[in-house]
Amino acid sequence: GQQLNQSPQSMFIQEGEDVSMNCTSSSIFNTWLWYKQDPGEGPVLLIALYKAGELTSNGRLTAQFGITRKDSFLNISASIPSDVGIYFCAGTPYSGGGADGLTFGKGTHLIIQP
Amino acid sequence: KAGVTQTPRYLIKTRGQQVTLSCSPISGHRSVSWYQQTPGQGLQFLFEYFSETQRNKGNFPGRFSGRQFSNSRSEMNVSTLELGDSALYLCASSPPDSLFYNEQFFGPGTRLTVL
């Protein structure tokens, strides 16, 4: 099946730093989504992207749908302690069906050092 | 508007038993999807239901099944449990607007432990 390559696997940053993570696929995706998951909880949707080249912000978060439709990135500016968690990219492969499940990356574990 | 709810939150079973998990989607959402999350395999799609019909299925054995009721609530069943079925089972619902159909909203999950 489809696989998403998400990197980095983990990030150790200082509070206040900017964060960047990305996700790539070998095939075209028609939707890119970014989720955050805290321990013991389900993923929470942060940003959804539907058009190639689309750049969308949600507070300190900014995500882009790559122009090739095979990648996406998420930036977090001025990180704060509550940003700690696991960030997942997810998407729907271009199949035209609209009923396929989401394909997820393996996640980026964000750790903020005091 | 209340979020996706899942019951129970935690479950312990032994090998060979079967289990039923329940999910109530966000009000007005008619599509419900189920995912399995494990440390090794990550989040993997199990199946999706819409209007009481299974529309899509992931690559899981037939021991994993589900159904959806007329009020959009969904259940998934795992029969003949194996140790490898220990996982967090997540349910997600999607809004009816086709433009945002792929935006899936997750519940807190059911943590299943098979002993």
Interface residues (C-beta under 8 A of the other chain):
Chain A: G1 T31 L33 Y35 G40 E41 G42 P43 V44 L45 A48 Y50 F88 A90 T92 G97 G98 A99 D100 G101 L102 T103 F104 G105 K106 G107
Chain B: V4 S33 Y35 G42 L43 Q44 F45 L46 F47 E48 F50 R55 N56 G58 N59 L90 A92 S98 L99 F100 Y101 N102 E103 Q104 F105 F106 G107 P108 G109
